[in-house]
Amino acid sequence: CIILYAIKKGNIMESITTAILAKVIMLSMIVIAPAYILVGSMLIKKSEPIPQEPVQVAKKVDEKQLKCLADNIYHEAGSESIHGQAAVARVVVNRIRYGFANTPCQVVYQANIITKIDDATQQLVKVKLCQFSWVCEGKTEPNKNSYRYKQAQEVAYEVMVNDGYKDVVPKTALFFHSIHVDPMWPYQQVKKIGNHVFYSKHKKQKANHN
């Protein structure tokens, strides 16, 4: 009633009343539309926050472990397809998970010393058995500038850093050999890729002849 009376009088109170009404209207807009803010006597729309791109943090790579994995891919499967190379890398990773060793380097260079009778001398000799033949053969350092080695590095990085090629062979694949040999392993075959046959540690199922 006071506001209406002041408007009717048409004096200075009219200006004051108008200002009050403007404030009331602006405040009601803030309540109704919280996207606006009051700055002095002005109602300003809030600026929308600019969506930020997620920051990509590069994963830390152990160069020594990466090299061991790449070297093994190069020597064991350098002439194989990408999937053939990845399968060899996955075997190393699977062995870590199964407790063979703690790192790629430990898996690749793992070896056992056994005693056997030398066929020529019939004497007992100690023999070093390597998990990967090229280690015992003393292969020289690969040419790191070659296309084959760079590809092995790329596969090793994808497997180590991004856990890539998980479906190339099962997680149970722990052994492999060339198709040109038959070691008569008692293990169950799980995959054949290129020139390699892959096995799990499960025993081969005996054929039922009944």
HUHU-V582775 format. One line per field, one symbol per residue. ss: DSSP state (h for helix, s for strand, l for the rest). phi: phi as a letter, one per 40 degrees, with the letter a starting at -180 (. if undefined). psi: psi as a letter, one per 40 degrees, with the letter a starting at -180 (. if undefined). A space follows every 10 residues. Layout:
ss=???
phi=???
psi=???
This chain:
ss=lhhhhhhhhl lhhhhhhhhh hhhhhhhhhh hhlllssssl lsssslllll llllllllll llhhhhhhhh hhhhhhhlll lhhhhhhhhh hhhhhhhlll lllhhhhhll ssssssslll lllsssssss llhhhhhlll llllllhhhh hhhhhhhhhh hhllllllll llllssssll llllllssss sssllsssss ssslllllll
phi=.ccccccccg bcdccccccc cccccccccc ccbccbbcbg bbcbcccccc ccccccbccc bcdccccdcc dcccccadcc cdcccccccc ccccccccgc acbdcccccc abbbbacccc bgbcbcbcbc cbdccccgcc cccccccccc cccccccccc cbfcfcccbc cccbbaaccc bbcfcccccb abbfcbbbbc cccccccccc
psi=dddddddddf addddddddd dddddddddd ddgeeiihhb eihhhihhhh hhhhhhhhih hhdddddddd ddddddfdei iddddddddd dddddddeed ieidddddeh iihihihhdd efihihhhhi dhddddefii hiheeidddd dddddddddd defifdedii eeheiiiiee igefieihhe ihhbeihiii eiihhhhhe.
